[in-house]
Amino acid sequence: MILYIFVITLLPLAFASEDDKYFLRSCEGVKMPSGFSINQCPKDKDYICSGILKGTTAVIDVNLKFKIDKELTKLPISADLIRNGKSEVIPLPHNACKGFYKEKCPLKAGTHEITLPLLIKDVKKGERLHVGVGIGDYGTNQLFACAYFELNAKE
């Protein structure tokens, strides 16, 4: 009986391919976030992504963990999409402190986490999405954490 349940649990993974997972890489010259995950691609499902495509809109919740060594009064965030060789900005509030961030600014030195709710319009089923996310320092106008990831848009 236990073997039967185990086989049923693993059956969907047998039909999943490497293309169903997301792939992560750093941005040139900028550190990776200290933690990175996508809600629609859970670790317990071997990072296989599902439930991303809602009609023609891709919904991707990106969780970033980052460390700051000084107090920040603003938290600039950005996201972009590379599609058909062109870069597109994914709309987000420029300052996460005045958007959806749970903690109040100023942020104290230490480790923090944020979830970026990305909505990408006009996505075709199965389209390969190349997305970049970044967190910056308002004082220096430089990113201090940045990552690019790729995934397929699936329902």
N, C-alpha and C positions, 0 to 999 in steps of 0.2 A: 504494500500500500504506500509506504513512504517513497519507494522508488518510483511509483506511478506519479505521485504528486511532484517529485523532483523533475521527472521528465516533462510533465506538463508545464512546469514553471520555466524550464529552459528552452522549450520548443520555440517561442518567439525569437530567442537569441540565435537559433539555428538559421533563421531566415534573414537575420540582420547582417549587413555587410559593414566593412570598414567605412563605406560612404555614409552610413547612418550615424557615425560618431562625429564629434566636433574635433577640430585640430587647432591647437593653440600655438602661437609664436610671439616673440617679443617685438616691440617696435624698435627701429634702429636708434641706438644711442639713449634709450630710456629704459629704466628698470621695469621688470614685470611686477604686477601687483603681488603681494605676498600670498594671496589666496585668490582663486578664480573658480567659479562654477556657473553653470547655466541651469536654471530650474527645470527646463524642458529636456535636459540631458543628464539625468541623475547618475551619480557614482554607483549606486546599488543596481543600476540597469546597465552597467559597463559603459557608461557615457553615451548610450544610444539615444538619439534625439527623436522626440515625437511630440505631437500636439502643437507644433510651431505655426502652421498655416491655418488661419481663420478666414476663409473666403480667399481674398487676394491680399490680405494683410498678414505679414509675419509678426508674431508676438514673441519676443525673446527677453526673458528676465535674467540679466547678467549680475552676478554677485561678485563684488570686488572687496578684497581685504587689503588695507594699506597702512603704512606706518608713517607718521610725521614726527619731526624732531623739534617742531616749534608750534606755537599757537597760530591757527589760521582763522581769520574772520570771514573769509569767503572760500568757497570750494568750487572752482571752475571744473566743469565736466564737459566731455565732448564725445561724440560718436559719429562714425562715418561708415559708409558702405561703398565698396568698389563693385560696380556692375557694368558690364559691357565696356571695360577699359576706362570708365569715368568714375570719379569720386563724387558721392552725394552726401550731404550732411543729414544725419538722423536728428530730427528735432528733439531737444531736451532743454530744460531750463539751464541757462548758462551758469548760474550759481546754485548748486545743490542745496545750499543752506536756505534758500527761499523757495525751494521746490518740494521735493518729496523725501528729503533726508530726515531720518528719525531723530538724530541728535541736534541740539541747538548749537549754533555758532556763537561765539568762537569755539573751535575745536581745540582741545588741549593736546599737547604732545602725547603720542602713544599710538596704539593700534586701533583702527576704525574699520567698519564695514558699511558698504552701501550697495543697494540693489538699483540697477539702471533698467527701467522698463522701456525697452526699445520696440517701437512700432515702425515697420517698414512696409510701405504701400506698394501696390502693383507688382506683387511677387507671383511668379508662376510656380505651380506644383513641381517639385523636384529641382527647382533652380538652386544653384550653388551660391550661397551668400558669403561674401568676404567682408567682415565687420571689424572695425577698430573702435576701442573704447579707451578713454584717457582721463586722468585726474591731474589737475595742475595746481600750481602755486600762484595765486593772484599777484603777490609781491614781485615775483621774478618773471612772470608771464611764461613759465616753462612747465612742461609736463613732468611729473615725478613718478608716475606709474602709467603704463600703457601696455596694451596687448591687442593682438589681432587674432581672430578666430574665423574658421570656415565651417559651414554646415549646410546640409541640404534642407530645403523647405519642405516639410512633410506635415500632413494632417495629423 
